[in-house]
């Protein structure tokens, strides 16, 4: 019988057209010929709820180190040590490679499903318990401060136990964070005020209009957008308007809070890109942790000034309405913990997927949160309100598609210049 066998050639760089090995280019041998070329280095960056994550630099080496396969430092391309007349069954090698690839793909899919599931679940829990607390204890400034406090303690514990690498703190880094942290504070407290005045679903519909403010502010600062991006924000504007005028729980303070929250998070995005360019080594989770700590220092003194005199009376009223102080404590604690956890999961999701997939996932997250809040709180929804909400969310999806194409085009143009 005849069996398929591959005779390994004596040299790794074969110029024989009939050789079973692919032809290798000298430019693809950074460890042998030269230093790695910059054209093998790619950088991606995206934003999570407005916080720009650390650009992830990846250097793609087509050839692995020889130490992983053999001890011969000269022959870096052989999978086995050099021996005369060594034969590898081609069919067996192909089957092993396919099995490994399928296994890796399955594990990756399972991991992403877990990350997305946690992200959605934690977001739903936060929104439900955040609203439960505000229904009986309507002091959004204090609640927002506690949520930032919980996230700050969480990050300090992670850094102390070395479960998360501690960022290098310097005066320039702190100064660069002051602006983004201020806008983060404005965005967070405005959203909490909105949650305290209107239904959770309505706040999330209005917050889906964040891309509109992003395009407007970025265009004012000199950025240009293709016509597809401008067209994508039209259904957002129309849908939010329709949802607002047909909302059963409409409240101008709630509407303005959600709109100001959009402005705050958009300005945080823009300011972060300008002020944090020199600190790309700080990953997204650490960046968010530092911003949370500074935001707490911004917010809590103002919270005392705005509503501090009413906290004691409001506390007693909340206890009398619930009937059990421990229940209120539990609700507040859950809202604080899950506020931080869902932001942490969003960063983990962004580390594993492309910015486009994350944008689509973030859009679907709003749908899931809106549906969950309607089911839990039994909010009345009129047909026109539902149509407006769907239009706004669909426009957000179109916006994520259009902006991803714009980013891909920029990357292609940059590669051509290189």
C-alpha positions in Angstrom: 0.0 0.0 0.0 1.0 3.5 -0.7 0.8 6.1 2.2 1.0 9.8 2.0 4.2 11.0 3.5 6.0 14.3 3.5 9.7 14.4 3.4 11.0 17.4 5.2 13.5 19.3 3.1 17.0 20.0 4.5 16.4 23.7 4.4 13.4 25.7 5.8 13.4 28.3 3.0 12.6 26.2 0.0 12.6 27.8 -3.4 11.4 24.6 -5.1 7.9 25.1 -6.5 7.0 21.5 -5.8 8.0 21.7 -2.1 5.2 20.9 0.3 6.3 23.9 2.5 5.1 27.4 1.7 7.6 29.9 0.4 8.7 32.2 3.2 9.6 35.8 2.8 12.8 37.1 4.5 10.7 40.0 5.8 8.6 37.6 7.8 11.6 36.3 9.8 12.0 38.9 12.6 14.0 36.5 14.8 16.4 35.5 12.1 16.7 38.4 9.6 15.9 41.6 11.2 13.8 43.4 13.9 10.0 43.1 13.6 8.6 45.5 11.2 6.0 48.1 12.3 3.6 46.9 9.7 3.0 43.8 11.8 1.8 45.9 14.7 -1.8 46.7 14.9 -3.6 48.9 17.5 -7.2 48.8 18.3 -9.2 50.9 20.8 -12.8 51.2 21.7 -15.0 52.8 24.3 -17.2 51.3 27.0 -19.9 53.4 28.2 -17.7 56.2 27.2 -14.5 55.1 28.8 -11.8 54.5 26.3 -10.0 51.3 26.9 -6.3 50.7 26.6 -5.3 50.2 23.0 -4.4 46.5 22.6 -1.1 46.1 20.8 -0.6 42.8 19.0 2.6 41.8 17.2 1.9 39.0 14.8 4.9 36.7 14.3 4.2 34.1 11.6 6.8 31.8 13.1 6.9 30.6 16.7 10.0 30.4 18.8 12.1 27.3 18.2 12.2 26.5 21.9 8.5 25.5 21.7 9.3 22.7 19.2 13.0 21.7 19.2 16.3 22.5 20.7 18.1 23.2 17.5 18.6 27.1 17.4 19.4 27.1 13.7 16.4 25.3 12.3 13.4 27.4 13.6 10.9 26.0 11.1 10.9 22.3 11.9 8.2 21.0 14.1 10.5 18.1 15.2 14.2 17.9 15.8 16.3 17.4 12.7 16.8 13.8 11.9 17.4 12.1 8.6 14.5 10.5 6.7 11.9 11.8 9.2 8.4 11.3 7.8 5.1 12.8 9.1 1.8 11.3 7.9 0.0 14.1 6.2 -3.5 12.9 7.0 -2.8 12.5 10.7 -1.3 16.0 10.9 -4.3 17.5 9.1 -6.8 15.7 11.4 -4.9 16.9 14.5 -4.9 20.5 13.3 -8.6 20.5 12.5 -9.4 19.0 15.9 -7.4 21.6 17.8 -8.9 24.5 15.8 -12.4 23.3 16.4 -11.7 22.9 20.1 -10.3 26.4 20.3 -13.2 27.9 18.4 -15.7 26.1 20.7 -13.9 27.3 23.8 -13.8 30.9 22.5 -17.5 30.8 21.7 -18.3 29.5 25.2 -16.1 32.1 26.8 -17.8 35.0 24.9 -21.3 33.6 25.8 -20.4 33.6 29.5 -18.9 37.1 29.3 -22.0 38.5 27.5 -24.4 36.6 29.8 -22.7 38.1 32.9 -22.6 41.6 31.3 -26.4 41.5 30.5 -27.4 39.8 33.8 -25.4 42.3 35.9 -26.8 45.3 34.0 -30.3 44.0 34.5 -29.8 43.5 38.3 -28.2 46.9 38.7 -31.1 48.7 36.9 -33.8 46.9 38.8 -32.3 47.4 42.3 -31.2 50.9 41.5 -34.8 51.8 40.7 -36.2 49.9 43.7 -34.0 52.0 46.0 -34.9 55.3 44.2 -38.7 54.4 44.5 -38.5 54.4 48.3 -35.4 56.6 48.9 -35.4 59.2 46.2 -32.0 60.7 46.8 -30.0 60.0 43.6 -27.0 62.0 44.7 -26.3 59.9 47.7 -27.0 56.6 45.9 -24.7 57.6 43.0 -22.0 58.5 45.5 -22.4 55.1 47.2 -22.1 53.3 43.9 -18.9 55.0 43.1 -17.7 54.3 46.6 -18.4 50.6 46.2 -16.5 50.5 42.9 -13.6 52.3 44.5 -13.4 49.9 47.4 -13.7 47.0 44.9 -10.7 48.2 42.9 -8.6 49.0 46.0 -9.1 45.4 47.2 -8.1 44.0 43.8 -5.0 46.1 43.7 -4.1 45.2 47.4 -4.5 41.5 46.8 -2.7 41.8 43.5 -5.7 40.3 41.7 -5.4 43.2 39.3 -2.1 44.9 38.3 -1.9 48.3 40.1 -1.4 51.2 37.7 1.6 53.4 38.1 0.3 56.6 39.7 2.0 59.9 38.9 1.1 63.5 39.0 0.8 63.8 35.2 -1.5 60.8 35.2 -3.7 62.2 38.0 -3.9 65.6 36.2 -4.9 63.8 32.9 -7.7 62.0 34.7 -9.3 65.1 36.3 -11.2 66.1 33.1 -12.5 62.7 32.2 -13.5 62.0 35.8 -15.4 65.3 36.0 -17.5 64.4 32.9 -17.9 60.9 34.2 -19.4 62.3 37.4 -21.8 64.5 35.4 -22.9 61.6 33.3 -23.4 59.2 36.2 -25.3 61.6 38.5 -27.5 62.8 35.7 -28.5 59.3 34.8 -29.3 58.5 38.4 -31.5 61.7 38.6 -33.3 60.5 35.5 -33.9 57.1 36.9 -35.4 58.7 40.0 -37.9 60.7 38.0 -39.0 58.4 35.1 -39.3 54.8 34.2 -36.0 52.8 33.6 -37.1 52.0 30.0 -37.6 55.6 29.1 -34.2 56.7 30.5 -32.5 53.9 28.4 -34.4 55.0 25.3 -33.2 58.6 25.7 -29.6 57.4 26.5 -29.6 55.5 23.2 -29.3 59.0 21.6 -25.7 59.3 22.8 -24.4 58.8 19.3 -26.2 61.9 18.2 -24.2 64.1 20.7 -21.0 62.2 19.8 -21.3 63.1 16.1 -22.3 66.7 16.8 -19.5 67.4 19.3 -16.9 65.6 17.3 -17.9 67.4 14.1 -17.7 70.7 15.9 -14.1 69.8 17.0 -13.1 69.0 13.4 -13.9 65.4 12.8 -15.7 64.4 9.6 -18.3 61.7 9.1 -19.6 60.0 6.0 -23.2 60.5 4.9 -24.1 57.0 6.3 -23.3 58.1 9.8 -25.5 61.2 9.5 -28.4 59.2 8.1 -28.1 56.7 10.9 -28.8 59.3 13.6 -32.1 60.4 12.0 -34.1 57.4 13.3 -32.4 57.9 16.7 -33.7 61.5 16.9 -37.1 60.6 15.5 -37.5 57.6 17.7 -36.5 59.4 20.9 -38.8 62.2 20.1 -41.7 59.9 19.5 -40.9 57.9 22.7 -40.8 61.1 24.8 -44.1 62.6 23.7 -45.9 59.3 24.2 -44.2 58.3 27.5 -46.7 57.7 30.3 -44.2 58.6 33.0 -42.9 61.6 31.2 -41.1 64.1 33.4 -39.0 67.0 32.1 -36.4 66.6 34.9 -36.1 62.9 34.0 -35.7 63.7 30.3 -33.2 66.5 30.9 -31.2 64.2 33.2 -30.9 61.5 30.6 -29.9 64.1 27.9 -27.3 65.7 30.2 -25.9 62.2 31.0 -25.4 61.7 27.2 -23.5 65.0 27.0 -21.4 64.1 30.0 -20.3 60.7 28.7 -19.6 62.0 25.2 -17.4 64.8 26.5 -15.7 62.2 28.7 -14.9 60.1 25.5 -13.6 63.1 23.7 -11.6 64.5 26.6 -10.1 61.0 27.3 -8.7 60.7 23.8 -6.9 64.0 24.2 -5.7 63.9 27.7 -4.8 60.2 28.1 -2.8 59.6 24.9 0.4 59.4 26.9 -0.9 56.7 29.2 -1.9 53.9 26.9 -0.1 51.4 29.1 -3.0 51.7 31.6 -5.6 49.1 30.8 -9.3 49.9 30.6 -10.3 48.4 34.0 -7.6 50.2 35.9 -8.5 53.4 34.1 -12.2 53.0 35.1 -11.1 52.3 38.7 -9.1 55.5 38.9 -11.9 57.5 37.3 -14.4 56.1 39.9 -12.2 57.2 42.8 -11.7 60.7 41.5 -15.4 60.9 40.6 -16.3 60.0 44.2 -14.2 62.8 45.5 -16.0 65.2 43.0 -19.5 64.0 43.8 -19.9 63.3 47.5 -19.2 66.9 48.7 -21.8 68.2 46.2 -24.3 65.5 47.3 -24.0 66.7 50.9 -24.7 70.3 49.8 -27.6 69.4 47.5 -29.6 66.9 49.6 -27.6 66.2 52.8 -30.1 67.9 55.0 -32.9 65.6 53.9 -31.2 62.2 54.2 -32.2 61.4 57.8 -35.9 62.2 57.2 -35.8 60.3 53.9 -34.2 57.3 55.5 -36.9 57.0 58.2 -39.6 57.3 55.5 -38.0 54.6 53.5 -37.8 52.3 56.5 -41.4 52.8 57.3 -42.5 52.1 53.7 -40.4 48.9 53.4 -40.8 47.8 57.0 -37.3 46.4 57.3 -34.1 48.3 57.4 -32.0 45.3 56.3 -34.0 45.1 53.0 -33.0 48.7 52.2 -29.4 48.1 53.0 -29.4 45.0 50.8 -30.9 46.8 47.8 -28.4 49.6 48.1 -25.5 47.2 48.4 -26.6 45.2 45.4 -27.0 48.3 43.3 -23.5 49.4 44.2 -21.8 46.1 43.6 -23.6 45.4 40.3 -23.0 48.9 39.1 -19.3 48.2 39.2 -19.5 44.6 38.0 -21.4 45.3 34.8 -18.8 47.9 33.9 -16.0 45.5 34.7 -17.7 42.8 32.5 -18.1 45.3 29.7 -14.3 45.8 29.7 -13.7 42.1 29.7 -16.1 41.7 26.8 -14.3 44.5 24.9 -10.9 42.7 25.4 -12.3 39.6 23.7 -14.2 40.9 20.8 -14.0 43.6 18.1 -15.4 47.1 18.7 -18.2 46.4 16.2 -19.3 43.3 17.9 -19.2 45.2 21.2 -21.3 48.0 19.8 -23.9 45.6 18.6 -23.9 43.8 22.0 -24.3 47.1 23.8 -27.3 48.0 21.6 -28.9 44.6 22.4 -28.1 45.1 26.1 -30.4 48.2 26.1 -33.2 46.1 24.5 -32.8 43.4 27.2 -32.7 46.0 30.0 -35.8 47.8 28.7 -37.7 44.5 28.4 -36.7 43.3 31.8 -37.6 46.6 33.5 -41.0 46.6 31.8 -41.7 43.1 33.0 -40.5 43.8 36.6 -42.1 47.2 37.2 -45.1 46.7 34.9 -44.7 50.0 33.2 -47.5 50.9 30.8 -46.3 51.1 27.2 -48.3 52.7 24.4 -48.0 51.4 20.8 -46.4 54.7 19.6 -44.0 54.6 22.5 -42.9 51.1 21.6 -42.4 52.1 18.0 -40.4 55.2 19.0 -38.2 53.1 21.3 -37.6 50.5 18.6 -36.7 53.2 16.1 -34.2 54.8 18.4 -32.5 51.5 19.2 -32.4 50.5 15.5 -30.8 53.8 14.7 -28.1 53.1 17.3 -27.5 49.8 15.6 -27.1 51.5 12.2 -24.8 54.0 13.8 -22.5 51.3 15.1 -22.4 49.7 11.7 -21.6 53.0 9.9 -18.9 54.1 12.3 -17.2 50.7 12.2 -16.9 51.0 8.4 -15.4 54.5 8.9 -12.8 53.1 11.4 -12.0 50.2 9.0 -11.4 52.7 6.2 -9.0 54.7 8.3 -7.0 51.6 9.2 -6.8 50.7 5.5 -5.6 54.2 4.6 -3.0 54.0 7.4 -1.7 50.7 6.2 -1.3 52.0 2.6 0.7 55.0 3.9 3.0 52.6 5.8 
